Amino acid sequence: MGNYGRLGHYHGVSMSKPSMIDFFRKKRVVVKDIKVGGRHTFAITDKHELYAWGFGYYYQLGTSSQEDCLEPTKINLTKKVASASCGYFHSALILENQINETNSD
């Protein structure tokens, strides 16, 4: 399922096979980990940065907006990302020595 842009391919179309997300290749960003929620996706890079895309209505992308993101969007954080988890309407991050949660509930 590709609705809400959760596949990161600049559109909301479903795809039958896994495919490389061009954004990361073009920007020369090395992804070390992917986290998938019900309608959104996170990528953690080799530099411990966070990119998010997909359904954003409940602020679970961490962009300070309810807008959906059709492509990976870098989330500006003051600390490096150690780990992340995506739920259906929420997300949680472990940053350097702290835990953060993003949702509207």
FIVO-286404 format. One record per residue (C-alpha): residue in one letter; z, x, y. Coordinates in steps of 0.25 Angstrom, whole numbers, padded with zeros to 4 digits, always signed. Last residue first. Layout:
aZXY...
This chain:
d+0087-0013+0048s+0078-0007+0057n+0075+0006+0049t+0076+0021+0050e+0087+0028+0043n+0092+0042+0046i+0101+0052+0038q+0106+0065+0043n+0107+0080+0040e+0092+0084+0043l+0085+0071+0041i+0087+0061+0030l+0078+0049+0033a+0079+0034+0029s+0068+0023+0030h+0068+0008+0031f+0060-0004+0028y+0055-0002+0014g+0063+0011+0012c+0058+0025+0015s+0067+0038+0013a+0067+0051+0020s+0072+0065+0018a+0075+0078+0025v+0068+0075+0038k+0070+0085+0049k+0078+0081+0062t+0074+0076+0075l+0065+0066+0070n+0051+0061+0075i+0044+0053+0064k+0030+0058+0062t+0020+0046+0059p+0012+0045+0047e+0001+0035+0048l+0000+0020+0048c+0014+0019+0056d+0019+0005+0056e+0026+0001+0070q+0041-0003+0070s+0044+0009+0079s+0054+0020+0081t+0046+0029+0072g+0056+0030+0060l+0047+0024+0050q+0057+0014+0046y+0057+0007+0059y+0057-0007+0052y+0042-0010+0056g+0037+0004+0052f+0028+0002+0040g+0020+0015+0037w+0022+0029+0042a+0032+0040+0043y+0032+0055+0045l+0045+0063+0044e+0046+0078+0047h+0053+0088+0037k+0044+0099+0040d+0038+0098+0026t+0035+0083+0030i+0042+0070+0026a+0033+0058+0025f+0038+0044+0026t+0031+0031+0022h+0032+0016+0025r+0031+0003+0019g+0041+0002+0007g+0045+0017+0009v+0038+0030+0005k+0044+0043+0007i+0034+0056+0007d+0039+0070+0006k+0034+0084+0009v+0023+0080+0019v+0016+0092+0025v+0009+0089+0039r-0004+0095+0042k-0007+0085+0052k-0020+0081+0045r-0014+0082+0031f-0002+0073+0036f-0010+0062+0042d-0020+0062+0031i-0011+0055+0021m-0015+0060+0008s-0019+0049-0002p-0012+0041-0013k-0022+0031-0020s-0024+0016-0018m-0023+0015-0003s-0017+0003+0005v-0022+0002+0019g-0012+0002+0031h-0020+0013+0039y-0017+0027+0045h-0015+0033+0031g+0000+0034+0030l+0002+0026+0018r+0012+0017+0024g+0002+0012+0034y+0009-0002+0035n+0001-0006+0023g-0004+0005+0013m+0000+0000+0000
